[in-house]
Amino acid sequence: MVHSVQGVIARSAGAPVELATVIVPNPGPGEAVVRIQACGVCHTDLHYREGGISQDFPFLLGHEAAGIVEEIGAGVTDIQPGDYVVLNWRAVCGQCRACLRGRPHLCFATHNAAQKMHLEDGTPLSPALGIGAFVEKTLVHAGQCTKVSPLATPAVAGLLGCGVMAGLGAAINTGSVTRGDSVAVIGCGGVGAAAIAGSSLAGATRIVAVDIDDRKLHIAREFGATHTVNAKECDVVESIREMTNGFGADVVIDAVGTPQTWTQAFYARDLAGTVVLVGVPMPDQRIDLPLLDVFGRGGSLKSSWYGDCLPSRDFPMLIDLYLQGRLPLDRFVTEEIALDSIEDAFSKMHAGDVLRSVVLLP
């Protein structure tokens, strides 16, 4: 049956979000309808609201979610109604050149639902990252549903759908952090804190957290940072070098994504070290570096898309680590809110008052 539900939409760039009635069609072939139980408020949703990702308004916001599969379309075999799932925006195709070369985490043709959800007047909605989860029920491709243990509460499990996975994966998957490494993480919001947690989990022995907010630096220590640097009070590059025996870090993760922070990451790494960009830059930002420095320092300059994750592999594994007490996902949840509080959550996020506000739905 067609579903009429409440959801949060952005009608135009910069305008406050609003609650609206959303029409969710029956799932077609390869699709599923998921009843959303929790959805984190991610900075990417704010980018959508501001028009920083595309101009395909109106958007149905939300993408960092967990819930219960309610209906499936023809040909769906991997999930069934009643399954507890985390939604992902990398439903691998299995057929593109990346997948065929054994690199599905780089899939270039990920699946989304073919049908559009829409407003009551028929206006089609653009779902954030192909998901749209600030809504009571959403329509996704079945491959966007990853089954995990129901022992993890939705508020915690849903975090793997974007920010936490992006940070953990930037450290473990993209940066290949391993035992004995030194790591620096610039920017200690939700993604940066997750990168710190991932580095600690991987066995890094020295983890330097960098931010301009002492509150975030305090939280960074809770996730495993061994050293902290307030970027307003000292030179970031020199401080990281001092804390890594004068050499620089083996891996530096830029969780901010500005020319200034990326340049700091570039010069704060050891020779032959790795820079990982996981913070999302704005379209007009540029880098100007001496090419000789790029050549002379060696190493790797990488960007991390979704933490280079493979949801079917990584989500269940990370939930298991959480249930074993080895991954402190609960600490990311600063507050639990209702659908009508998202605009206020954006303000708190912008002010640095929260790691994650999580929307709970009945």
C-alpha positions as a printed NumPy array, in Angstrom:
array([[  0.   ,   0.   ,   0.   ],
       [  1.052,   3.617,  -0.531],
       [  2.174,   5.248,   2.72 ],
       [  1.373,   8.811,   3.819],
       [  3.885,   9.828,   6.49 ],
       [  5.496,  12.839,   8.116],
       [  8.969,  13.882,   7.04 ],
       [ 11.393,  16.823,   7.163],
       [ 12.093,  18.628,   3.9  ],
       [ 14.217,  21.535,   2.702],
       [ 12.351,  23.553,   0.051],
       [ 15.06 ,  26.048,  -0.902],
       [ 18.664,  26.934,  -0.115],
       [ 19.087,  28.409,   3.349],
       [ 15.413,  28.27 ,   4.29 ],
       [ 14.47 ,  26.559,   7.566],
       [ 13.439,  22.942,   7.23 ],
       [  9.781,  22.04 ,   7.677],
       [  7.558,  19.087,   8.442],
       [  5.48 ,  17.917,   5.503],
       [  3.361,  14.972,   4.429],
       [  5.405,  12.6  ,   2.297],
       [  3.906,   9.974,   0.014],
       [  5.95 ,   6.764,  -0.056],
       [  5.059,   4.432,  -2.951],
       [  4.875,   0.658,  -2.812],
       [  8.302,  -0.897,  -3.29 ],
       [  9.059,  -1.842,  -6.866],
       [ 11.513,  -4.48 ,  -8.072],
       [ 14.677,  -4.41 ,  -5.953],
       [ 13.223,  -1.861,  -3.509],
       [ 12.182,  -1.861,   0.149],
       [ 10.115,   0.31 ,   2.479],
       [ 11.796,   0.773,   5.867],
       [ 10.144,   2.086,   9.027],
       [ 12.704,   4.475,  10.479],
       [ 13.39 ,   4.181,  14.204],
       [ 16.318,   6.594,  14.552],
       [ 18.29 ,   8.961,  12.326],
       [ 21.335,  11.039,  13.202],
       [ 21.582,  14.719,  12.278],
       [ 24.672,  14.857,  10.061],
       [ 26.526,  17.894,   8.713],
       [ 25.82 ,  16.596,   5.204],
       [ 22.119,  17.275,   5.797],
       [ 23.001,  20.888,   6.563],
       [ 25.022,  21.017,   3.322],
       [ 21.903,  19.849,   1.477],
       [ 19.749,  22.482,   3.172],
       [ 22.242,  25.194,   2.242],
       [ 22.39 ,  24.097,  -1.412],
       [ 26.046,  23.102,  -1.073],
       [ 25.593,  19.672,  -2.671],
       [ 23.038,  20.249,  -5.416],
       [ 20.075,  22.422,  -6.308],
       [ 17.571,  19.554,  -6.688],
       [ 15.126,  21.004,  -4.165],
       [ 12.968,  20.025,  -2.391],
       [ 15.11 ,  17.566,  -0.459],
       [ 13.906,  14.899,   1.935],
       [ 16.7  ,  15.14 ,   4.487],
       [ 18.254,  12.471,   6.709],
       [ 20.423,   9.48 ,   5.846],
       [ 22.156,   8.166,   9.   ],
       [ 19.45 ,   5.736,  10.034],
       [ 18.346,   2.391,  11.414],
       [ 14.922,   0.781,  11.253],
       [ 12.745,  -2.202,  10.393],
       [ 12.029,  -3.489,   6.9  ],
       [  8.247,  -3.313,   6.328],
       [  7.813,  -4.27 ,   2.677],
       [ 10.003,  -5.582,  -0.13 ],
       [  9.592,  -5.507,  -3.882],
       [  9.912,  -8.24 ,  -6.466],
       [ 13.254,  -9.99 ,  -6.688],
       [ 14.471,  -9.006,  -3.211],
       [ 16.002, -11.995,  -1.417],
       [ 18.67 , -10.672,   0.959],
       [ 16.231,  -9.012,   3.363],
       [ 12.733,  -9.786,   4.61 ],
       [ 10.01 ,  -7.81 ,   6.415],
       [ 10.908,  -7.602,  10.087],
       [ 14.661,  -7.415,   9.517],
       [ 16.532,  -4.82 ,  11.589],
       [ 18.767,  -2.808,   9.266],
       [ 21.141,   0.122,   9.061],
       [ 20.702,   2.131,   5.872],
       [ 23.727,   2.81 ,   3.695],
       [ 24.382,   4.964,   0.649],
       [ 26.756,   2.49 ,  -0.976],
       [ 24.549,  -0.287,  -2.385],
       [ 27.184,  -1.875,  -4.597],
       [ 26.204,  -2.865,  -8.125],
       [ 28.531,  -5.842,  -8.562],
       [ 28.992,  -5.043, -12.246],
       [ 31.019,  -1.822, -12.596],
       [ 34.758,  -1.838, -13.259],
       [ 35.555,  -1.325,  -9.553],
       [ 33.341,  -4.216,  -8.446],
       [ 34.653,  -6.521, -11.161],
       [ 38.226,  -5.786, -10.051],
       [ 37.414,  -6.84 ,  -6.494],
       [ 37.068,  -3.3  ,  -5.138],
       [ 33.347,  -3.019,  -4.306],
       [ 34.084,  -0.372,  -1.661],
       [ 34.819,   1.931,  -4.626],
       [ 31.667,   0.987,  -6.576],
       [ 31.045,   3.601,  -9.274],
       [ 27.384,   2.701,  -9.915],
       [ 25.729,   2.326,  -6.526],
       [ 22.002,   1.606,  -6.455],
       [ 19.179,   3.86 ,  -5.291],
       [ 15.427,   3.354,  -5.423],
       [ 14.072,   3.878,  -8.939],
       [ 10.811,   5.431,  -7.742],
       [ 10.477,   8.875,  -6.199],
       [  8.811,   9.752,  -2.939],
       [  6.78 ,  12.937,  -3.319],
       [  4.681,  15.579,  -1.612],
       [  0.883,  15.478,  -1.571],
       [  0.72 ,  17.758,  -4.616],
       [  2.922,  15.363,  -6.603],
       [  6.181,  17.32 ,  -6.281],
       [  9.003,  14.743,  -6.388],
       [ 11.501,  14.737,  -3.52 ],
       [ 15.259,  14.306,  -3.748],
       [ 16.285,  12.   ,  -0.873],
       [ 19.538,  12.964,   0.846],
       [ 22.273,  10.556,  -0.305],
       [ 19.579,   8.451,  -1.935],
       [ 17.99 ,   7.657,   1.439],
       [ 15.839,  10.439,   2.946],
       [ 15.381,   9.222,   6.529],
       [ 14.001,  12.175,   8.501],
       [ 10.65 ,  10.515,   7.888],
       [  8.503,   7.828,   9.477],
       [  9.002,   5.465,   6.519],
       [ 11.305,   5.685,   3.516],
       [ 11.791,   3.934,   0.182],
       [ 15.271,   2.673,  -0.659],
       [ 16.984,   0.129,  -2.843],
       [ 17.137,  -3.198,  -1.008],
       [ 20.933,  -3.11 ,  -1.297],
       [ 20.903,  -0.024,   0.922],
       [ 19.664,  -2.164,   3.828],
       [ 22.356,  -3.879,   5.903],
       [ 21.19 ,  -6.345,   8.554],
       [ 22.806,  -5.987,  11.978],
       [ 22.223,  -7.382,  15.451],
       [ 18.989,  -6.046,  17.018],
       [ 20.793,  -5.926,  20.382],
       [ 22.179,  -2.528,  19.352],
       [ 19.642,   0.243,  19.871],
       [ 18.571,   2.212,  16.764],
       [ 20.083,   5.466,  18.064],
       [ 23.484,   3.777,  18.192],
       [ 23.26 ,   1.489,  15.165],
       [ 22.122,   4.239,  12.802],
       [ 25.324,   6.201,  13.4  ],
       [ 27.205,   3.694,  11.259],
       [ 25.14 ,   4.85 ,   8.296],
       [ 27.363,   7.877,   7.723],
       [ 29.48 ,   9.92 ,  10.138],
       [ 30.873,   7.246,  12.428],
       [ 31.613,   4.934,   9.506],
       [ 33.255,   7.797,   7.611],
       [ 35.631,   8.509,  10.49 ],
       [ 36.366,   4.926,  11.51 ],
       [ 36.874,   3.928,   7.899],
       [ 39.15 ,   6.898,   7.175],
       [ 41.491,   5.55 ,   9.844],
       [ 41.166,   1.79 ,   9.415],
       [ 40.322,   1.356,   5.721],
       [ 41.719,   4.394,   3.896],
       [ 44.585,   5.311,   6.204],
       [ 45.466,   1.685,   7.032],
       [ 46.32 ,   2.668,  10.595],
       [ 47.95 ,  -0.262,  12.353],
       [ 49.74 ,  -1.257,  15.549],
       [ 52.372,   1.214,  16.683],
       [ 51.396,   4.017,  14.294],
       [ 51.25 ,   7.663,  15.202],
       [ 48.096,   9.445,  14.03 ],
       [ 46.916,  13.048,  14.035],
       [ 43.253,  13.945,  13.525],
       [ 42.393,  17.533,  12.622],
       [ 38.815,  18.354,  13.567],
       [ 37.185,  16.499,  16.457],
       [ 33.489,  16.625,  15.671],
       [ 31.587,  13.396,  15.081],
       [ 33.702,  12.233,  12.135],
       [ 37.002,  13.206,  13.747],
       [ 36.07 ,  11.539,  17.033],
       [ 35.24 ,   8.381,  15.094],
       [ 38.632,   8.542,  13.362],
       [ 40.263,   8.748,  16.788],
       [ 38.223,   5.776,  18.024],
       [ 39.164,   3.825,  14.893],
       [ 42.85 ,   4.637,  15.312],
       [ 42.749,   3.491,  18.926],
       [ 40.932,   0.304,  17.934],
       [ 43.581,  -0.395,  15.281],
       [ 46.4  ,  -0.134,  17.83 ],
       [ 47.874,   3.329,  17.211],
       [ 50.123,   4.219,  20.136],
       [ 50.147,   7.998,  19.707],
       [ 46.979,   9.859,  18.651],
       [ 47.058,  13.653,  18.453],
       [ 43.661,  15.394,  18.398],
       [ 43.499,  18.915,  16.915],
       [ 40.597,  21.352,  17.244],
       [ 39.82 ,  24.937,  18.177],
       [ 37.282,  23.929,  20.852],
       [ 38.563,  22.617,  24.19 ],
       [ 35.246,  20.816,  24.751],
       [ 35.882,  18.68 ,  21.673],
       [ 39.466,  18.057,  22.715],
       [ 38.238,  16.772,  26.066],
       [ 35.849,  14.399,  24.293],
       [ 38.653,  13.331,  21.94 ],
       [ 40.578,  11.971,  24.926],
       [ 37.552,   9.854,  25.854],
       [ 37.756,   8.229,  22.404],
       [ 41.462,   7.469,  22.69 ],
       [ 43.468,  10.62 ,  21.939],
       [ 46.784,  10.63 ,  23.806],
       [ 47.672,  14.266,  23.024],
       [ 45.632,  17.369,  22.173],
       [ 46.346,  20.604,  20.317],
       [ 44.201,  23.731,  20.383],
       [ 44.764,  25.2  ,  16.913],
       [ 43.925,  28.717,  18.106],
       [ 46.763,  28.716,  20.598],
       [ 49.747,  27.235,  18.755],
       [ 51.179,  26.177,  15.403],
       [ 49.435,  22.93 ,  14.448],
       [ 52.242,  21.503,  12.299],
       [ 54.998,  22.209,  14.805],
       [ 52.885,  20.879,  17.676],
       [ 52.179,  17.578,  15.909],
       [ 55.867,  17.219,  15.1  ],
       [ 56.856,  17.879,  18.703],
       [ 54.409,  15.19 ,  19.847],
       [ 55.763,  12.633,  17.36 ],
       [ 59.49 ,  12.82 ,  18.181],
       [ 60.066,  15.616,  15.679],
       [ 59.094,  13.575,  12.637],
       [ 55.368,  14.119,  12.075],
       [ 52.586,  11.546,  12.23 ],
       [ 52.456,   8.367,  10.16 ],
       [ 48.852,   9.162,   9.248],
       [ 47.143,  12.57 ,   9.391],
       [ 43.369,  12.676,   8.938],
       [ 41.72 ,  15.954,   7.925],
       [ 38.163,  15.754,   9.214],
       [ 37.461,  19.436,   8.464],
       [ 38.124,  19.728,   4.746],
       [ 39.433,  23.259,   4.175],
       [ 42.585,  24.367,   2.341],
       [ 44.106,  25.446,   5.655],
       [ 43.507,  22.16 ,   7.473],
       [ 44.55 ,  20.019,   4.483],
       [ 47.803,  21.989,   4.16 ],
       [ 48.416,  21.473,   7.876],
       [ 47.838,  17.751,   7.404],
       [ 50.22 ,  17.663,   4.439],
       [ 53.114,  19.208,   6.37 ],
       [ 52.339,  17.507,   9.705],
       [ 52.904,  13.976,   8.367],
       [ 56.169,  12.107,   8.499],
       [ 58.185,  11.493,   5.333],
       [ 56.384,   8.813,   3.319],
       [ 53.374,   9.304,   5.589],
       [ 49.727,   9.371,   4.584],
       [ 47.211,  12.218,   4.427],
       [ 43.535,  11.25 ,   4.436],
       [ 40.912,  13.855,   3.532],
       [ 37.509,  12.904,   4.939],
       [ 36.048,  16.367,   5.648],
       [ 33.981,  17.529,   2.664],
       [ 35.35 ,  20.698,   0.99 ],
       [ 33.156,  23.381,  -0.531],
       [ 33.12 ,  23.554,  -4.346],
       [ 35.1  ,  26.812,  -4.606],
       [ 38.024,  25.788,  -2.375],
       [ 41.481,  25.25 ,  -3.888],
       [ 44.984,  24.172,  -2.812],
       [ 48.257,  25.785,  -3.93 ],
       [ 51.364,  23.751,  -3.043],
       [ 54.905,  23.599,  -4.426],
       [ 54.975,  20.501,  -6.595],
       [ 58.487,  19.782,  -5.329],
       [ 57.072,  19.41 ,  -1.807],
       [ 54.544,  16.874,  -3.067],
       [ 57.338,  14.919,  -4.752],
       [ 59.928,  15.329,  -2.028],
       [ 57.791,  14.202,   0.91 ],
       [ 56.609,  10.996,  -0.764],
       [ 53.867,   8.954,   0.805],
       [ 50.187,   8.979,  -0.054],
       [ 47.565,  11.7  ,  -0.434],
       [ 44.12 ,  10.115,  -0.223],
       [ 40.488,  11.071,   0.017],
       [ 38.099,   8.813,   1.888],
       [ 34.585,   8.286,   0.531],
       [ 32.324,   6.856,   3.221],
       [ 35.4  ,   5.515,   4.974],
       [ 36.012,   3.24 ,   1.957],
       [ 33.57 ,   0.908,   3.652],
       [ 31.761,  -2.143,   2.398],
       [ 28.545,  -2.016,   4.456],
       [ 27.833,  -5.745,   4.302],
       [ 31.281,  -6.394,   5.781],
       [ 31.836,  -3.424,   8.073],
       [ 28.462,  -2.637,   9.685],
       [ 27.871,  -6.044,  11.337],
       [ 31.515,  -6.231,  12.421],
       [ 31.434,  -2.801,  14.057],
       [ 28.145,  -3.564,  15.806],
       [ 29.723,  -6.739,  17.168],
       [ 32.686,  -4.721,  18.487],
       [ 30.241,  -2.31 ,  20.129],
       [ 28.339,  -5.161,  21.793],
       [ 31.661,  -6.552,  23.049],
       [ 32.407,  -3.204,  24.715],
       [ 35.341,  -2.455,  22.407],
       [ 33.8  ,   0.423,  20.413],
       [ 32.096,   3.213,  22.422],
       [ 29.314,   4.127,  20.002],
       [ 27.048,   5.33 ,  22.844],
       [ 29.385,   8.267,  23.476],
       [ 28.555,   9.776,  20.092],
       [ 24.893,  10.31 ,  21.025],
       [ 24.685,  13.711,  22.712],
       [ 20.9  ,  14.054,  22.664],
       [ 17.767,  12.335,  21.386],
       [ 15.205,  14.591,  19.726],
       [ 11.924,  14.583,  17.783],
       [ 11.394,  15.294,  14.082],
       [ 10.321,  18.869,  14.751],
       [ 13.628,  19.718,  16.489],
       [ 16.001,  19.299,  13.544],
       [ 16.462,  23.012,  12.861],
       [ 17.538,  23.485,  16.469],
       [ 19.882,  20.498,  16.122],
       [ 21.541,  22.162,  13.113],
       [ 22.227,  25.23 ,  15.264],
       [ 23.75 ,  23.117,  18.041],
       [ 25.902,  21.246,  15.552],
       [ 27.128,  24.487,  13.983],
       [ 28.006,  25.835,  17.444],
       [ 29.906,  22.66 ,  18.333],
       [ 27.547,  21.813,  21.187],
       [ 26.903,  18.211,  20.134],
       [ 28.635,  15.229,  18.587],
       [ 25.331,  13.842,  17.345],
       [ 21.715,  14.763,  17.813],
       [ 19.663,  11.662,  16.993],
       [ 16.037,  11.814,  15.901],
       [ 13.909,   9.072,  17.47 ],
       [ 10.694,   8.079,  15.73 ],
       [  7.802,   6.164,  17.31 ]])
